[in-house]
Amino acid sequence: MKYIVSGKEMAKIDDYTINVIGLPQMVLMERAALSVYNFIYEKFPNKSKVLVVVESGNNGGDGLAVARMLNNTGYDVDIYWVDELSAKSEGFNAQLDIARKLNLKFIDEIVNYGYDVVVDGMFGVGLNRALTGEHAEAIKQINDIDAYKVAIDIPSGIDSYTGFVLGVAFKADTTITFGFSKLGMLMGMGFEYSGKVIVADIGFPHQAVDFIEPRLYTYDETDLEEKIPYRRSDTHKGSYGKIGVIAGSKNMAGAAMFAAESAYRMGCGLVKICTVEANREIIQTKLPEAVLTTYNPEDKSDVREAIKSTMAWSDVIILGPGLGTDQCAKYVVEKVLKNYDKTIILDADGLNVVSEDITLLDESKADIIITPHLLEMSRLTGDKVGDIKENKYDIARDFAKEHGVIVVLKDARTIVSNGEQQAYINITGNNGMATGGSGDVLAGIIAGLSGQDLDAFEAAKLGVCMHGMAGQEAAISRGRYSMIASDIVRSITKVLEGDYYVN
């Protein structure tokens, strides 16, 4: 597990480290600068020409220390100091004094040629205003230089919370950030502008982090060994959960199949698809492993019996993919939510039905995981899509807390919240996953994990992480432009390869 912090949280961790624990600011600054120096030293030979651009805050102090270290080991270093801020930080003044005593070279103007490396040390995570004037002009100039570009902590001009470009921003090839990844480098244009992100440990104590308790954390490949359900030798198909998939209307069989196959690929023991009779032939042909129950949507008693038998059979239910929003679909969603008391993954059309009667969530006795994309969340909350995108953490948390559900708010950076202070943010996946059926695959992965005795919140978090990892594998084999949902399903197997959870 790794924390992802906002600029404000990082400032609090920094303040606690310096003013409560007593670790000197200059120690942190030197370690930060050393991490940037080490990156450049390993990538570029000495005698390379380097431009370091700074302002008068602590980020600029880091930049001056980087310039000194490079100069001391044979790099040809120019420093451009914008000097438009009304006050200089204590750390910057200390580094400036050292730089002057060592006769480091400051230049009066930026030229757009002759450099191998450009280092952005202007602004850090505290920037919250649009850059104009000399600052904007300096960033435009260094962006135009044909050189490798390195940002210190965060590219200048990127909002550390939203990832928005504040007027203009430095376009980095690599960002060396300190302590923790910053939320703004994962969101919006911040992801594009940060390039490759390297998180450098500069010595923030665990006590400072625990005291601040950042709101967001994430998983990566290293978490799988601990979290994927263990498969014992003395087991059978009933040991790994029975997943009911209530999904698919006429001409929408694919949604049910993607969810069902994904649950199987994730390791569950049995899957039953409950769908309209019109889907029988294609499902039996394409996914013969699934148990199948069908109904005539025009016959209410037939629908009722099919739903009733599926609920009695299932340990977990996926409800909604491709279901439609007609009267039959509304009846199905209402009946399941009012009568099922285990785990439900409510997705797609199931969410659209609920958006017309939100009390269905409040009255349900089940453990409910909802998986809306931004537009579906807008229907559920009444908030505008843009507002949701800008405030995903707060909106997901508040909705989860108010309605007693787990919210998987899907976006390029998906948030998973159970209504508590801390929430999961996903960093796996890619833009090739923006393809029809991808959400059905996610529902199946979460259900497959939940059926193997993971609690609903953990299944949701791990499922989102693994869904993204499967998307990464699919992109390797098919490419981001060409990958489709079935490629993601097939890639689940690749993600699960290894012997740490198989005996």
Disulfide bonds with the S-S distance in Angstrom:
none
